[in-house]
Amino acid sequence: MKQMKRIEEFEDEAGRLVRYRRQDGGAVVAVAAEVAEDARLGADAWVDPGARVLDGASVGSRCWVERGAVVGRRAQLGAGVHVGRDAVVGAGARVGDRATVGARVTIAAGAVVAPDSRVPDDASVHAPRPRGSVPVGISRDLAA
């Protein structure tokens, strides 16, 4: 069980008072956020209200996971990553150091975002297809 310190209050961008707890190691997690017991949060990581960090996920130091975002099972966020509002980082996906994931972005399970990349709002990042595979519903002749 992660040890939580005293509750602190901050004002969000809309002027609402939001309650956070500082964890051992310096991560700050909103009282209204969900962080799995076996998820790892780096020093000075910040998890907003309504955000979810699922089983086995790793959030690097100085990361910011905004309101409503989901970091999937075994997903890995490098240091300094910003995950925008309502974005989804799929299971096993990897986001490199200092990358920015925009609002409402979907990063598919197993996909990789390179360090220092910027994924714009409302975009999707897909995992690479294995060589020689064919997307479902497309003839091999048409895919060539």
C-alpha contacts under 8 A as a table, 3 or more apart, distances in Angstrom:
res1	aa1	res2	aa2	distance
1	M	37	E	6.13
2	K	23	Q	7.01
2	K	24	D	7.49
2	K	37	E	7.00
3	Q	23	Q	5.91
3	Q	24	D	5.97
4	M	21	R	6.16
4	M	22	R	5.97
4	M	23	Q	4.60
4	M	24	D	6.55
5	K	21	R	5.97
5	K	22	R	5.31
5	K	23	Q	5.87
5	K	24	D	7.28
6	R	21	R	6.04
6	R	22	R	6.88
7	I	19	R	6.46
7	I	20	Y	5.60
7	I	21	R	4.71
7	I	22	R	7.22
8	E	19	R	5.77
8	E	20	Y	5.25
8	E	21	R	6.10
8	E	22	R	7.79
9	E	17	L	6.35
9	E	18	V	5.53
9	E	19	R	4.54
9	E	20	Y	6.08
10	F	17	L	5.66
10	F	18	V	5.34
10	F	19	R	6.53
10	F	20	Y	7.60
11	E	14	A	7.71
11	E	15	G	5.35
11	E	16	R	5.36
11	E	17	L	4.54
11	E	18	V	5.95
12	D	15	G	5.26
12	D	16	R	5.44
12	D	17	L	6.46
12	D	18	V	6.63
13	E	16	R	7.45
18	V	30	A	7.34
18	V	49	P	7.77
19	R	30	A	5.84
19	R	31	V	5.72
19	R	32	A	7.82
20	Y	28	V	6.44
20	Y	29	V	5.43
20	Y	30	A	4.02
20	Y	31	V	5.21
21	R	28	V	5.72
21	R	29	V	5.41
21	R	30	A	6.18
21	R	31	V	6.46
22	R	26	G	6.08
22	R	27	A	5.77
22	R	28	V	4.42
22	R	29	V	6.36
23	Q	26	G	5.54
23	Q	27	A	5.25
23	Q	28	V	6.12
23	Q	29	V	7.41
24	D	27	A	7.08
25	G	42	G	7.19
25	G	43	A	5.36
25	G	44	D	7.58
26	G	42	G	7.71
26	G	43	A	4.92
26	G	44	D	4.94
26	G	45	A	7.33
27	A	41	L	6.34
27	A	42	G	6.38
27	A	43	A	5.28
27	A	44	D	4.51
27	A	45	A	4.60
27	A	46	W	5.95
28	V	44	D	6.66
28	V	45	A	6.15
28	V	46	W	4.83
28	V	47	V	6.32
29	V	33	A	6.60
29	V	46	W	5.93
29	V	47	V	4.75
29	V	48	D	6.49
29	V	49	P	7.90
30	A	33	A	5.12
30	A	47	V	6.07
30	A	48	D	5.29
30	A	49	P	5.05
31	V	49	P	6.86
32	A	48	D	7.83
32	A	49	P	4.73
32	A	50	G	5.73
32	A	51	A	7.99
33	A	47	V	6.85
33	A	48	D	6.30
33	A	49	P	4.64
33	A	50	G	4.79
33	A	51	A	5.07
33	A	52	R	6.01
34	E	50	G	7.10
34	E	51	A	6.31
34	E	52	R	4.66
34	E	53	V	6.25
34	E	54	L	7.88
35	V	39	A	6.61
35	V	52	R	5.82
35	V	53	V	4.71
35	V	54	L	6.24
36	A	39	A	5.24
36	A	53	V	6.14
36	A	54	L	5.18
36	A	55	D	5.26
36	A	56	G	7.63
37	E	55	D	7.21
38	D	55	D	5.81
38	D	56	G	5.43
38	D	57	A	7.71
39	A	53	V	6.79
39	A	54	L	6.50
39	A	55	D	5.53
39	A	56	G	4.70
39	A	57	A	4.84
39	A	58	S	5.87
39	A	59	V	7.89
40	R	56	G	7.16
40	R	57	A	6.30
40	R	58	S	4.69
40	R	59	V	6.04
41	L	45	A	6.28
41	L	58	S	6.14
41	L	59	V	4.83
41	L	60	G	6.19
41	L	61	S	7.12
42	G	45	A	5.57
42	G	58	S	7.89
42	G	59	V	5.91
42	G	60	G	4.60
42	G	61	S	3.97
42	G	62	R	7.03
42	G	63	C	7.79
42	G	79	A	8.00
43	A	60	G	7.44
43	A	61	S	4.63
43	A	62	R	6.40
44	D	61	S	5.71
44	D	62	R	4.87
44	D	63	C	7.32
45	A	59	V	7.15
45	A	60	G	6.82
45	A	61	S	5.28
45	A	62	R	4.56
45	A	63	C	4.64
45	A	64	W	5.95
46	W	62	R	7.19
46	W	63	C	6.14
46	W	64	W	4.77
46	W	65	V	6.20
47	V	51	A	6.46
47	V	64	W	6.08
47	V	65	V	4.86
47	V	66	E	6.36
47	V	67	R	7.70
48	D	51	A	5.71
48	D	64	W	7.85
48	D	65	V	6.15
48	D	66	E	5.07
48	D	67	R	4.88
48	D	68	G	7.76
49	P	66	E	7.64
49	P	67	R	5.27
49	P	68	G	7.07
50	G	67	R	5.30
50	G	68	G	4.68
50	G	69	A	7.36
51	A	65	V	6.80
51	A	66	E	6.46
51	A	67	R	5.14
51	A	68	G	4.41
51	A	69	A	4.76
51	A	70	V	5.80
52	R	68	G	7.23
52	R	69	A	6.35
52	R	70	V	4.73
52	R	71	V	6.21
53	V	57	A	6.43
53	V	70	V	5.97
53	V	71	V	4.77
53	V	72	G	6.50
53	V	73	R	7.78
54	L	57	A	5.79
54	L	70	V	7.62
54	L	71	V	6.11
54	L	72	G	5.29
54	L	73	R	5.02
54	L	74	R	7.66
55	D	72	G	7.42
55	D	73	R	4.88
55	D	74	R	6.52
56	G	73	R	5.54
56	G	74	R	4.53
56	G	75	A	7.40
57	A	71	V	6.79
57	A	72	G	6.47
57	A	73	R	5.29
57	A	74	R	4.20
57	A	75	A	4.79
57	A	76	Q	5.93
58	S	74	R	6.87
58	S	75	A	6.28
58	S	76	Q	4.78
58	S	77	L	6.07
59	V	63	C	6.62
59	V	76	Q	6.18
59	V	77	L	4.84
59	V	78	G	6.69
59	V	79	A	7.64
60	G	63	C	5.82
60	G	76	Q	7.75
60	G	77	L	5.53
60	G	78	G	4.80
60	G	79	A	4.37
60	G	80	G	6.86
60	G	81	V	7.46
61	S	78	G	7.46
61	S	79	A	4.81
61	S	80	G	6.22
62	R	79	A	5.97
62	R	80	G	4.72
62	R	81	V	7.27
63	C	77	L	7.68
63	C	78	G	7.73
63	C	79	A	6.09
63	C	80	G	4.60
63	C	81	V	4.72
63	C	82	H	5.70
63	C	83	V	7.89
64	W	80	G	7.51
64	W	81	V	6.48
64	W	82	H	4.85
64	W	83	V	6.17
65	V	69	A	6.40
65	V	82	H	6.21
65	V	83	V	4.89
65	V	84	G	6.66
65	V	85	R	7.76
66	E	69	A	5.79
66	E	82	H	7.81
66	E	83	V	6.04
66	E	84	G	5.31
66	E	85	R	4.91
66	E	86	D	7.42
67	R	84	G	7.71
67	R	85	R	5.18
67	R	86	D	6.51
68	G	85	R	5.72
68	G	86	D	4.43
68	G	87	A	7.26
69	A	83	V	7.03
69	A	84	G	6.77
69	A	85	R	5.51
69	A	86	D	4.22
69	A	87	A	4.67
69	A	88	V	5.77
70	V	86	D	7.21
70	V	87	A	6.39
70	V	88	V	4.82
70	V	89	V	6.15
71	V	75	A	6.35
71	V	88	V	6.19
71	V	89	V	4.89
71	V	90	G	6.63
71	V	91	A	7.63
72	G	75	A	5.38
72	G	88	V	7.41
72	G	89	V	5.67
72	G	90	G	4.80
72	G	91	A	4.38
72	G	92	G	7.07
72	G	93	A	7.82
73	R	90	G	7.31
73	R	91	A	4.59
73	R	92	G	6.32
74	R	91	A	5.74
74	R	92	G	4.80
74	R	93	A	7.56
75	A	89	V	6.96
75	A	90	G	6.65
75	A	91	A	5.27
75	A	92	G	4.23
75	A	93	A	4.78
75	A	94	R	5.86
76	Q	92	G	7.01
76	Q	93	A	6.35
76	Q	94	R	4.76
76	Q	95	V	6.20
77	L	81	V	6.36
77	L	94	R	6.08
77	L	95	V	4.88
77	L	96	G	6.41
77	L	97	D	7.23
78	G	81	V	6.03
78	G	94	R	7.85
78	G	95	V	6.01
78	G	96	G	4.94
78	G	97	D	4.23
78	G	98	R	7.03
79	A	96	G	7.59
79	A	97	D	4.75
79	A	98	R	6.12
80	G	97	D	5.83
80	G	98	R	4.51
80	G	99	A	7.25
81	V	95	V	7.46
81	V	96	G	7.39
81	V	97	D	5.90
81	V	98	R	4.66
81	V	99	A	5.00
81	V	100	T	5.84
81	V	101	V	7.76
82	H	98	R	7.37
82	H	99	A	6.58
82	H	100	T	4.85
82	H	101	V	6.01
83	V	87	A	6.60
83	V	100	T	6.26
83	V	101	V	4.78
83	V	102	G	6.44
83	V	103	A	7.47
84	G	87	A	5.65
84	G	100	T	7.72
84	G	101	V	5.68
84	G	102	G	4.68
84	G	103	A	4.22
84	G	104	R	6.99
84	G	105	V	7.67
85	R	102	G	7.34
85	R	103	A	4.61
85	R	104	R	6.23
86	D	103	A	5.94
86	D	104	R	4.87
86	D	105	V	7.47
87	A	101	V	7.44
87	A	102	G	7.03
87	A	103	A	5.47
87	A	104	R	4.28
87	A	105	V	4.60
87	A	106	T	5.89
88	V	104	R	7.26
88	V	105	V	6.24
88	V	106	T	4.87
88	V	107	I	6.08
89	V	93	A	6.42
89	V	106	T	6.24
89	V	107	I	4.83
89	V	108	A	6.70
89	V	109	A	7.34
90	G	93	A	5.51
90	G	106	T	7.51
90	G	107	I	5.65
90	G	108	A	4.96
90	G	109	A	4.11
90	G	110	G	6.96
90	G	111	A	7.77
91	A	108	A	7.59
91	A	109	A	4.62
91	A	110	G	6.44
92	G	109	A	5.64
92	G	110	G	4.82
92	G	111	A	7.61
93	A	107	I	7.15
93	A	108	A	6.85
93	A	109	A	5.25
93	A	110	G	4.19
93	A	111	A	4.81
93	A	112	V	5.82
94	R	110	G	7.10
94	R	111	A	6.45
94	R	112	V	4.83
94	R	113	V	6.25
95	V	99	A	6.71
95	V	112	V	5.92
95	V	113	V	4.68
95	V	114	A	6.44
95	V	115	P	7.02
96	G	99	A	5.85
96	G	112	V	7.77
96	G	113	V	5.88
96	G	114	A	5.02
96	G	115	P	3.90
96	G	116	D	6.97
96	G	117	S	7.85
97	D	114	A	7.81
97	D	115	P	4.72
97	D	116	D	6.30
98	R	115	P	5.98
98	R	116	D	4.95
98	R	117	S	7.47
99	A	113	V	7.48
99	A	114	A	7.17
99	A	115	P	5.42
99	A	116	D	4.47
99	A	117	S	4.70
99	A	118	R	5.76
99	A	119	V	7.97
100	T	116	D	7.42
100	T	117	S	6.31
100	T	118	R	4.70
100	T	119	V	6.14
101	V	105	V	6.68
101	V	118	R	6.13
101	V	119	V	4.92
101	V	120	P	6.78
101	V	121	D	7.54
102	G	105	V	5.76
102	G	118	R	7.54
102	G	119	V	5.69
102	G	120	P	5.00
102	G	121	D	4.26
102	G	122	D	7.06
102	G	123	A	7.81
103	A	120	P	7.62
103	A	121	D	4.74
103	A	122	D	6.28
104	R	121	D	6.04
104	R	122	D	4.93
104	R	123	A	7.43
105	V	119	V	7.57
105	V	120	P	7.51
105	V	121	D	5.88
105	V	122	D	4.80
105	V	123	A	4.99
105	V	124	S	5.71
105	V	125	V	7.96
106	T	122	D	7.62
106	T	123	A	6.60
106	T	124	S	4.76
106	T	125	V	6.33
107	I	111	A	6.37
107	I	124	S	5.78
107	I	125	V	4.69
107	I	126	H	6.37
108	A	111	A	5.41
108	A	124	S	7.50
108	A	125	V	6.01
108	A	126	H	5.12
108	A	127	A	6.06
109	A	126	H	7.85
109	A	127	A	6.86
110	G	127	A	5.70
111	A	125	V	6.74
111	A	126	H	5.67
111	A	127	A	3.99
111	A	128	P	7.03
112	V	127	A	6.94
113	V	117	S	6.82
113	V	125	V	7.92
114	A	117	S	5.67
119	V	123	A	6.74
120	P	123	A	5.87
129	R	133	S	6.63
130	P	133	S	5.66
134	V	138	I	6.83
134	V	139	S	7.63
134	V	140	R	6.30
134	V	143	A	6.85
135	P	138	I	5.93
138	I	142	L	6.66
138	I	143	A	6.66
139	S	142	L	5.25
139	S	143	A	6.36
140	R	143	A	5.13
140	R	144	A	6.46
141	D	144	A	5.70
